[in-house]
Amino acid sequence: MLARVARVFDRLQAAWVRPATQRTLGTLLVAAFLGALVVIELGRRGLLPAAWRAAVPRSHFYAVHLAFTFLLFIESIGLAFNLAESVANSVGKHFEIFALILLRKAFEQLAFLGEPIGWPLVRPAIVAMLGDAVGALLIFVMLGLYYRAQRHAPITDDLEERSGYVVLKKGIAVFLLATFAAIAVHAGATFALTGRTYSFFAAAYTVLIFSDVLIVLASLRYNSEFRVAFRYFGFAVATMLVRLALTAPPLVDAALGLGAATFAWGLTLAYNALAPVLVAGDAPSGRRLR
């Protein structure tokens, strides 16, 4: 069963990384941005049907928000594909997406202001905007340190078990892709039927927490050493902190995200430095990660 799911993953990944697919996605992003600008302008001029006017935002900056949302959804799909290649890199992808979410929040502040934009309108929101922007920048810097510190190593020296672990991660990745699609469809249907919606990314990160825990538990089949379990559970904690940051108020969200990225970086440094020492303390039955 897992082997068939892994083949599905391989076909999806091959289609995703194809240059034509990436160009198409870029074209769709541009079309969504320009289309949103046109629709918003038509709404401001009273040229839309009456039933649409209440649902269409009045600020042109909402088009930036919409384009960012589509970009983040695309990045979320890329996160699922990264999971099968490297758990550590997929955690880094969590922070990449959250940094983009913070930048989107900075633009989102403008979307709720009137036009033309002037200092009296911007002043109440400037602290939140700066907090999100600076937080995104600091997470960007921390991400560079995190990726630089990585020392990728197989979870086990046994080639057959290593292959089984990769197949298992591909199965989890396919589950994530299906879950993300279901959340997106449900959020869109909810908005179409009720005019209300919820945060796709808050729901997606909740699923990611459980998938991270599942990977930890699954990894124990191939390597039961304390240091490996600690590292993977630490990554799950970092994901949980990002999930909390998504619903936190301005400034707190950036601080939580930066704290999570710093924790992941510190965890990586500690693992690289001390994992060889901890091998001596592992139970004799533990299988070694080299």
DRENVOVO-913896 format. One record per atom (N, C-alpha, C): x, y, z. Coordinates in steps of 0.05 Angstrom, whole numbers, padded with zeros to 5 digits, always signed. Each point is the difference from the previous one (the first is absolute). Layout:
! DRENVOVO-913896
XYZ
...
***
This chain:
! DRENVOVO-913896
+00017-00024+00000
-00017+00024+00000
+00017+00025+00000
+00020+00001+00019
+00017+00024+00002
+00017+00003-00026
+00007-00023-00012
+00016+00002-00024
-00016+00013-00023
-00026-00006-00002
-00017+00013-00020
-00003+00030+00006
-00003+00006+00025
-00002+00029+00008
+00025+00014-00007
+00023-00013+00005
+00026+00013-00006
+00003+00005-00030
-00011-00018-00017
+00001+00004-00029
-00017+00024-00008
-00023+00003+00014
-00017+00023-00005
+00015+00026+00007
+00014-00001+00023
+00016+00023+00008
+00021+00007-00021
+00014-00020-00010
+00021+00005-00020
-00011+00013-00025
-00023-00009-00009
-00012+00012-00024
-00009+00028+00005
-00012+00005+00024
-00008+00028+00007
+00024+00018+00002
+00021-00010+00013
+00024+00017+00003
+00013+00006-00027
+00001-00020-00018
+00012+00005-00026
-00016+00021-00015
-00027-00001+00002
-00016+00020-00013
+00003+00028+00013
+00004+00000+00026
+00002+00026+00014
+00026+00015-00006
+00022-00014-00002
+00026+00013-00004
+00005+00006-00030
-00018-00009-00017
+00004+00005-00029
+00000+00030-00005
+00019+00010-00016
+00001+00030-00005
-00027+00011-00011
-00014-00016-00017
-00025+00010-00010
-00020+00004+00022
+00000-00017+00020
-00018+00003+00023
+00006+00025+00015
+00025+00005+00005
+00008+00024+00015
-00006+00026-00015
+00003-00001-00027
-00007+00024-00016
-00031+00004+00001
-00015-00022-00001
-00029+00003+00001
-00009+00012+00027
+00012-00009+00021
-00006+00010+00027
+00006+00030+00001
+00024+00008-00011
+00007+00028+00000
-00020+00017-00016
-00009-00011-00022
-00020+00014-00017
-00026+00003+00015
-00008-00021+00015
-00025+00002+00015
+00002+00021+00022
+00023+00002+00013
+00003+00020+00021
-00003+00028-00011
+00013+00005-00023
-00002+00026-00013
-00029+00006-00008
-00014-00021-00011
-00028+00004-00009
-00018+00005+00024
+00005-00014+00022
-00017+00004+00024
+00004+00029+00011
+00025+00009+00000
+00006+00027+00010
-00014+00022-00017
+00004-00002-00027
-00011+00019-00018
-00031-00002+00000
-00010-00024+00000
-00029-00004+00000
-00013+00012+00025
+00014-00003+00023
-00011+00011+00025
+00000+00031-00001
+00021+00011-00012
+00001+00029-00002
-00023+00011-00018
-00006-00015-00021
-00021+00009-00018
-00027-00002+00014
-00005-00023+00013
-00026-00004+00014
-00004+00021+00022
+00021+00006+00015
-00002+00020+00021
-00006+00027-00011
+00013+00007-00022
-00005+00026-00012
-00028+00002-00011
-00010-00022-00012
-00028+00000-00010
-00019+00003+00024
+00006-00013+00022
-00017+00003+00023
+00000+00028+00011
+00023+00013+00000
+00002+00028+00010
-00016+00019-00018
-00002-00006-00025
-00015+00017-00019
-00029-00008-00003
-00009-00020+00016
-00028-00008-00001
-00008-00015-00025
+00019-00013-00013
-00005-00014-00025
-00005-00030+00003
+00000-00009+00025
-00005-00029+00005
-00029-00004+00007
-00011-00024-00004
-00027-00006+00009
-00003+00005+00030
-00023+00008+00009
-00005+00007+00027
+00007-00022+00020
-00005-00025-00009
+00005-00023+00018
+00030-00003+00005
+00017+00010-00018
+00029-00003+00003
+00013+00022+00017
-00013+00023+00000
+00013+00024+00011
+00008-00003+00029
-00017-00013+00016
+00006-00003+00028
+00024-00019+00005
+00003-00019-00018
+00022-00020+00004
+00027+00010-00010
+00000+00019-00019
+00025+00009-00012
+00012+00022+00018
+00026-00004+00008
+00013+00020+00017
+00002+00027-00015
+00003+00021+00016
+00002+00027-00012
+00029+00009-00004
+00019-00013+00013
+00028+00008-00002
+00014-00016-00021
+00016+00014-00017
+00016-00013-00020
+00021-00018+00012
+00008+00006+00025
+00021-00015+00012
-00009-00029+00006
-00026-00005-00001
-00009-00027+00005
+00009-00018-00023
+00006+00011-00023
+00010-00016-00022
+00028-00012+00007
+00016+00015+00015
+00026-00010+00009
-00005-00023+00020
-00019+00004+00018
-00007-00020+00019
-00008-00026-00014
-00017+00002-00020
-00009-00023-00015
+00023-00014-00014
+00018+00015-00013
+00023-00012-00014
+00018-00014+00020
+00005+00012+00024
+00016-00013+00020
-00013-00026+00010
-00027+00000+00002
-00014-00024+00009
+00004-00023-00019
-00002+00006-00026
+00004-00021-00020
+00029-00009+00000
+00019+00018+00004
+00028-00007+00001
+00005-00019+00024
-00012+00007+00023
+00004-00016+00024
-00012-00028-00004
-00023-00002-00014
-00011-00026-00005
+00019-00017-00017
+00012+00013-00020
+00019-00014-00017
+00024-00010+00017
+00010+00018+00018
+00022-00008+00017
-00007-00023+00019
-00025-00001+00008
-00009-00021+00017
+00001-00027-00014
-00006+00000-00026
+00002-00024-00016
+00029-00009-00002
+00018+00020-00004
+00028-00006-00001
+00010-00011+00026
-00011+00008+00023
+00007-00010+00026
-00005-00030+00002
-00023-00009-00010
-00007-00028+00000
+00020-00016-00016
+00009+00010-00023
+00020-00014-00016
+00027-00001+00014
+00007+00021+00014
+00026+00001+00014
+00001-00021+00023
-00023-00006+00011
-00001-00018+00023
+00012-00027-00007
-00004-00010-00024
+00010-00027-00007
+00030+00001-00004
+00012+00023-00005
+00029+00002-00005
+00015+00004+00026
-00010+00018+00017
+00015+00006+00025
-00020+00012+00020
-00001-00012+00024
-00017+00011+00021
+00010+00027+00009
+00027+00003+00002
+00012+00025+00009
-00006+00022-00020
+00002-00006-00026
-00006+00021-00020
-00030+00007-00001
-00017-00019+00005
-00029+00006+00001
-00006+00018+00023
+00014-00003+00023
-00004+00018+00022
+00009+00028-00008
+00022+00002-00014
+00008+00026-00010
-00021+00013-00018
-00014-00017-00016
-00021+00009-00017
-00023+00012+00016
-00005-00012+00024
-00021+00012+00018
+00006+00029+00005
+00026+00006+00006
+00008+00027+00007
+00000+00018-00025
+00006-00011-00023
-00001+00016-00025
-00029+00010-00004
-00019-00019+00003
-00028+00007-00004
-00009+00020+00021
+00008-00003+00025
-00008+00018+00021
+00011+00028-00005
+00025+00002-00010
+00012+00026-00006
-00016+00014-00021
-00009-00015-00021
-00017+00012-00020
-00027+00008+00011
-00011-00015+00019
-00025+00007+00013
+00003+00027+00015
+00023+00004+00013
+00004+00025+00014
+00001+00023-00020
+00013-00004-00022
+00001+00022-00021
-00028+00005-00010
-00016-00021-00004
-00028+00004-00009
-00015+00016+00021
+00005-00005+00026
-00014+00014+00020
+00007+00030-00001
+00025+00006-00007
+00007+00028-00002
-00016+00014-00022
-00004-00013-00023
-00017+00011-00021
-00029+00000+00009
-00008-00020+00016
-00027-00003+00008
-00010+00025+00016
+00019+00012+00015
-00008+00024+00015
-00009+00022-00019
+00013+00003-00023
-00007+00020-00019
-00027-00006-00013
-00006-00026-00003
-00026-00008-00013
-00024+00009+00016
+00003+00004+00026
-00022+00008+00016
-00002+00031+00003
+00019+00014-00012
-00001+00029+00001
-00013+00011-00025
-00009+00025+00002
-00012+00013-00024
+00021+00009-00019
-00009+00010-00023
+00018+00011-00020
-00009+00029-00007
+00018+00018-00006
+00029-00005-00002
+00014-00003+00027
+00022-00015+00001
+00014-00005+00025
+00014+00026+00008
-00003+00007+00025
+00014+00023+00012
+00009-00006+00028
+00017+00016+00011
+00011-00005+00026
-00021-00003+00022
-00021+00017+00000
-00020-00003+00021
-00013-00028+00000
-00003-00012-00024
-00011-00026-00001
+00020-00022+00008
+00025+00004-00008
+00020-00021+00004
+00010-00001+00029
+00001+00023+00013
+00012+00003+00027
-00009-00021+00020
-00027-00006+00002
-00008-00019+00020
+00010-00029-00006
+00006-00006-00025
+00008-00027-00007
+00030-00003-00004
+00015+00022+00002
+00028-00001-00007
+00016-00019+00018
-00007-00001+00025
+00015-00017+00019
-00004-00030-00008
-00025-00007-00005
-00005-00028-00008
+00014-00007-00027
-00001+00019-00019
+00013-00004-00026
+00030-00004+00003
+00013+00018+00016
+00028-00003+00004
+00007-00025+00015
-00016-00008+00019
+00005-00024+00015
-00001-00025-00018
-00020-00001-00017
-00001-00023-00018
+00023+00000-00020
+00007+00023-00011
+00021+00002-00020
+00027-00007+00012
+00006+00012+00023
+00026-00005+00013
+00001-00030+00010
-00023-00010+00010
+00000-00028+00008
+00006-00018-00024
-00012+00006-00023
+00005-00016-00024
+00030+00001-00008
+00012+00023+00002
+00028+00003-00006
+00018-00016+00018
-00006+00001+00026
+00016-00015+00020
-00003-00030-00004
-00024-00009-00006
-00004-00028-00006
+00015-00009-00025
+00001+00018-00020
+00016-00005-00024
+00029-00004+00007
+00011+00017+00017
+00028-00003+00009
+00004-00026+00015
-00019-00006+00018
+00002-00024+00016
-00001-00025-00017
-00017+00002-00021
-00002-00023-00019
+00027-00006-00013
+00014+00021-00008
+00026-00004-00012
+00019-00014+00019
+00000+00008+00025
+00016-00014+00021
-00008-00029+00004
-00027-00004-00001
-00010-00027+00004
+00008-00019-00022
-00003+00009-00025
+00007-00017-00023
+00031-00005+00000
+00015+00021+00007
+00029-00003+00000
+00009-00021+00021
-00015-00002+00021
+00008-00018+00022
-00007-00029-00005
-00017-00005-00020
-00009-00028-00005
+00023-00018-00008
-00001-00024+00012
+00019-00022-00007
-00017-00024-00006
-00009-00003-00025
-00018-00021-00007
+00013-00027+00001
-00014-00019+00013
+00011-00027+00002
-00024-00019-00001
+00004-00024-00011
-00022-00020-00001
-00008-00009+00028
-00025-00007+00003
-00010-00008+00026
+00010-00027+00008
+00008-00016-00020
+00011-00027+00006
+00020-00007-00022
+00018-00017+00006
+00020-00009-00020
-00011-00023-00018
-00022-00012+00009
-00012-00021-00016
-00015+00011-00024
+00009-00007-00024
-00012+00012-00024
-00029-00008-00003
-00008-00024+00007
-00027-00008-00003
-00018+00015+00020
+00009+00004+00024
-00016+00015+00020
-00001+00029-00008
+00022+00011-00011
+00000+00028-00008
-00020+00004-00023
-00001-00019-00018
-00020+00002-00022
-00028-00001+00011
-00005-00018+00020
-00026-00002+00012
-00009+00026+00014
+00020+00014+00012
-00006+00025+00014
-00007+00022-00020
+00013+00000-00023
-00006+00020-00020
-00028-00005-00012
-00006-00025-00004
-00027-00007-00010
-00021+00009+00019
+00005-00004+00026
-00019+00008+00021
-00004+00031+00000
+00022+00014-00003
-00002+00030-00001
-00015+00009-00025
+00003-00014-00022
-00015+00007-00024
-00030-00005+00004
-00007-00022+00015
-00028-00004+00006
-00012+00022+00017
+00015+00009+00020
-00009+00023+00016
-00002+00025-00016
+00018+00004-00019
+00000+00024-00017
-00025+00000-00018
-00008-00023-00011
-00024-00002-00016
-00025+00006+00017
+00000-00010+00025
-00021+00007+00018
-00002+00030+00005
+00023+00013+00003
+00000+00029+00005
-00011+00014-00025
+00008-00008-00023
-00009+00013-00025
-00031-00002-00002
-00010-00024+00006
-00029-00004-00001
-00014+00016+00021
+00012+00002+00024
-00012+00016+00021
+00000+00030-00006
+00022+00010-00011
+00001+00028-00008
-00021+00006-00021
-00003-00018-00019
-00021+00005-00021
-00028+00000+00012
-00005-00018+00019
-00026-00001+00013
-00006+00025+00016
+00020+00010+00015
-00003+00024+00015
-00006+00024-00018
+00015+00002-00022
-00004+00022-00019
-00028-00001-00012
-00009-00023-00008
-00027-00003-00012
-00021+00007+00021
+00003-00010+00025
-00019+00006+00021
-00001+00030+00007
+00024+00012+00001
+00000+00029+00006
-00013+00016-00022
+00006-00008-00025
-00013+00014-00023
-00030-00004+00000
-00009-00024+00005
-00029-00006+00000
-00014+00015+00023
+00013+00001+00023
-00011+00015+00022
-00003+00029-00006
+00020+00012-00013
-00002+00028-00008
-00022+00005-00021
-00002-00019-00019
-00020+00003-00021
-00029-00002+00011
-00003-00017+00020
-00027-00005+00011
-00008+00020+00022
+00019+00008+00016
-00007+00017+00024
+00013+00027-00001
+00020+00005-00018
+00014+00025+00001
+00021+00002+00021
+00003-00021+00015
+00021-00002+00022
+00019-00022-00007
+00024+00002+00011
+00019-00021-00004
+00018-00001+00024
+00021-00017-00002
+00019-00003+00022
+00028-00002-00012
+00020+00002+00017
+00027+00000-00009
+00009-00028-00010
+00005-00002-00025
+00011-00025-00011
+00026-00008+00013
+00017+00020+00005
+00026-00007+00011
+00000-00008+00029
-00019+00011+00015
-00003-00010+00028
-00008-00029+00000
-00019-00007-00017
-00009-00028-00002
+00022-00018-00010
+00015+00010-00021
+00021-00016-00011
+00022-00005+00020
+00008+00020+00016
+00021-00004+00020
-00009-00018+00022
-00026-00001+00006
-00010-00019+00020
+00005-00028-00010
-00006-00005-00026
+00005-00026-00012
+00030-00006+00000
+00016+00020-00005
+00029-00005-00001
+00011-00009+00027
-00011+00011+00022
+00008-00009+00027
-00004-00030+00003
-00023-00010-00008
-00006-00028+00003
+00017-00017-00020
+00006+00011-00023
+00017-00015-00019
+00028-00001+00010
+00010+00021+00013
+00027+00000+00012
+00002-00021+00022
-00021-00002+00017
+00000-00020+00021
-00001-00028-00012
-00015-00003-00021
-00002-00026-00014
+00027-00009-00011
+00015+00019-00011
+00026-00006-00011
+00019-00008+00023
-00002+00014+00023
+00017-00007+00023
-00005-00029+00008
-00026-00007+00003
-00007-00027+00009
+00009-00021-00021
-00004+00007-00026
+00008-00018-00021
+00030-00004-00001
+00015+00021+00006
+00029-00001-00001
+00011-00019+00021
-00015-00004+00022
+00010-00018+00021
+00001-00029-00010
-00014-00006-00021
+00002-00027-00012
+00027-00005-00011
+00014+00021-00008
+00026-00003-00014
+00023+00009+00017
-00005+00017+00019
+00022+00008+00018
-00013+00009+00027
+00006-00015+00021
-00013+00005+00026
+00017+00016+00019
+00021+00012-00010
+00018+00015+00018
-00014+00025+00011
+00008+00007+00024
-00012+00024+00013
+00006+00025-00016
+00024+00003-00010
+00007+00025-00014
-00017+00004-00025
-00007-00021-00014
-00016+00002-00024
-00028+00008+00007
-00012-00014+00021
-00027+00007+00008
-00001+00029+00011
+00020+00008+00015
+00000+00027+00011
+00001+00021-00023
+00017-00005-00020
+00002+00019-00023
-00027+00002-00014
-00012-00022-00006
-00025+00001-00015
-00023+00012+00016
-00002-00007+00026
-00020+00012+00017
+00005+00030+00003
+00025+00008+00000
+00007+00029+00001
-00010+00014-00025
+00003-00012-00023
-00011+00012-00024
-00031+00003+00002
-00013-00020+00012
-00029+00002+00003
-00007+00023+00018
+00016+00005+00021
-00005+00023+00018
+00003+00026-00016
+00020+00002-00017
+00003+00024-00016
-00024+00005-00018
-00011-00022-00012
-00024+00003-00016
-00024+00009+00017
-00002-00010+00024
-00022+00008+00018
+00002+00030+00007
+00024+00010+00004
+00004+00028+00006
-00008+00018-00023
+00006-00009-00024
-00009+00014-00024
-00030+00001-00002
-00012-00023+00006
-00030-00001+00000
-00012+00020+00019
+00012+00002+00024
-00010+00019+00020
+00004+00029-00010
+00022+00004-00014
+00006+00027-00010
-00020+00009-00021
-00012-00018-00015
-00018+00007-00021
-00025+00014+00011
-00008-00006+00025
-00024+00012+00011
+00007+00020+00022
+00025+00007+00003
+00008+00019+00021
-00003+00028-00010
-00003+00020+00018
-00002+00028-00008
+00026+00010-00012
-00001+00023-00013
+00024+00012-00012
+00022+00003+00021
+00024-00002-00009
+00025+00000+00016
+00004-00027+00014
-00021-00010+00013
+00003-00026+00013
+00004-00022-00021
-00014+00003-00023
+00003-00020-00021
+00028-00001-00011
+00012+00023-00005
+00027+00001-00009
+00020-00011+00020
-00005+00007+00026
+00018-00009+00021
-00001-00030+00003
-00024-00012-00001
-00003-00029+00001
+00013-00014-00023
-00004+00011-00024
+00012-00012-00024
+00030+00001+00001
+00011+00023+00009
+00029+00002+00003
+00011-00018+00021
-00016-00002+00022
+00008-00019+00022
+00001-00029-00010
-00020-00007-00016
-00001-00028-00011
+00024-00005-00018
+00006+00020-00018
+00023-00004-00018
+00026-00001+00016
+00003+00016+00020
+00024+00000+00017
+00003-00027+00014
-00023-00010+00010
+00000-00026+00013
+00009-00022-00019
-00011+00000-00025
+00008-00021-00019
+00030+00002-00007
+00010+00025-00002
+00029+00003-00005
+00016-00010+00023
-00008+00008+00025
+00015-00009+00023
-00001-00031+00003
-00023-00012-00006
-00003-00029+00001
+00020-00013-00020
+00002+00012-00024
+00018-00011-00020
+00029+00002+00009
+00008+00023+00011
+00028+00003+00010
+00006-00019+00022
-00019-00003+00019
+00004-00018+00022
+00002-00029-00009
-00017-00008-00019
+00001-00027-00011
+00026-00005-00014
+00009+00019-00017
+00025-00004-00014
+00024-00003+00019
+00000+00015+00022
+00023+00000+00018
-00001-00023+00019
-00024-00008+00009
-00001-00019+00022
-00010-00028-00007
-00012-00003-00024
-00010-00026-00008
+00021-00022+00001
+00025+00005-00009
+00020-00021+00002
+00006-00008+00028
-00002+00019+00019
+00005-00006+00028
-00023-00017+00011
-00024+00006-00008
-00024-00014+00010
-00001-00028-00010
+00014-00007-00021
+00000-00028-00010
+00009-00018+00022
+00020+00008+00016
+00010-00017+00021
-00020-00006+00021
-00020+00018+00003
-00020-00004+00021
-00025-00015-00010
-00001-00006-00025
-00023-00014-00011
+00000-00029+00009
-00024-00012+00002
-00002-00028+00007
+00014-00017-00022
+00011-00023+00008
+00014-00016-00020
-00018-00009-00023
-00026-00001+00005
-00018-00009-00021
-00007+00022-00020
+00007+00025+00007
-00007+00022-00017
+00016-00001-00026
-00013+00006-00022
+00013+00000-00026
+00012+00027-00006
+00024+00001-00010
+00015+00025-00001
-00007+00016-00025
+00000+00026+00004
-00002+00019-00022
+00028+00012-00004
+00011-00004-00024
+00028+00008-00004
+00000+00024-00019
***
